[in-house]
């Protein structure tokens, strides 16, 4: 297949065209504040099947439905608890996905055959404009996992999407270039089907954030029966071997906070000054290690709570590929 075109200057005409392409059953890769997503009409089974084919994604792995306004989640879900509404009001648009009981609109090809569906409102201008234009042509939502091959490192730039998926996309598909993603890690996924919220995938919205808004204790995610994106043991992995919290050797790639010096002969891939910058830079640094054809990438994991928990979660999964 030919490499997909770029829409570098995302004018209103380009977004209207992308919305029509989605409605016609094509795929659109687009930026969010977390990572780039590979989008399809969430009501078009054939289009959604192409997402799975392009990504090489298991058919029972559910997708997240992106909508343009939190008040639209009632179309896709049922039995919404008050605390879920509180979370939606507080953090949408934002890097948070809520898992709720699905309505009839959410079919098995979106939910992986489960009785739940993941919903989110992205906090990225281009993504929201695309969702708005898609709504104008009758679209109800855009199903969008990360725009990479299954299990690989999520893309945070349009160029990374092109490198990862360009050969698998058709001329009728498109990549919208909205610049680098602001957060750099996938959304927090919160199970809202129980009495208390439960984090199934950590992200920028933290336990403290959730407790602060809902006043509820956040349950442990252990032994959850709900399948969600990024929950497999081996995920977010580059081709290089990822090693955690060891001394890097000459020729290794190295990712660590700026305060940690680079040993002689070690190739520094990222030296972020803050935990937030660490999250922002992580996937690009892992991709750079592969571009340099490194055999090993050593990461000094950030300590603490907040988004550092999400960073360690992604690194644990990336390091399990060997």
Protein Blocks (a to p, Z undefined) as FASTA:
>chain_A
ZZddddfbacfklmmmmmmmmmnopacddddfkbccddddfklmklmmmmmmmnopafkl
ccddddfbfklmmmmpghiafklmmmmmmmggcdddddddddfklcfklnnopabdcddd
ddbfklmmmmmmmmmnopabdcdddfddehiacdfbfklmmmmmmmmpcfkbccddebja
fklpacddddfkbmbdcdfbdcfbdfklmmmmnopacddfehiabdcehiafbghiafbd
cdehiacdehiacdddfklccdehiacfbdcfbfklmmmmmmmmmmmmmmnopabdcddd
dedehjllmmmmmmmmmmmmZZ
